[in-house]
C-alpha cells in the first residue's frame, strides 16, 4: 500500500513539476518570451541610435545652411537650379547610346 501511494505521489509531483517548468519556459513571462523581448529591445536600441545619428546629421546640415553662404548657394544651384543675375545657364541633352529594343545607334551627319 505504501508503495502505491508513493508512486502516486511521484506521478503527481512530476506532473506538477512539468507544469511549473512549462509555465516558466513558455508562459507570458517565461524564458522564451524573455529572450524574445531582449532581442526586440536590442533592435529598438539600435534603431534609436540610428535615428540619433540621423538627427545629428540633420542638425549639422541645418547649422551649415544657416552659417555658410557658399554652401547655401551651392545647394540652391544644385537642387533648385538657381543662377546668379549675370549668369547664363546652358542645358545640354545627352546623346542616346543604344536602343534597348535592339535598334542601332543614331547616326551623326557631318
RADAVEN-V695683 format. One record per pair of residues at least 12 apart in sequence whose C-alpha atoms are under 8 Angstrom apart, sorted by the first residue. I is the first residue (numbers start at 0). J is the second residue. D is the distance in whole Angstrom. If there is no record, write none. Layout:
BEGIN
I:J:D, I:J:D
END
This chain:
BEGIN
none
END
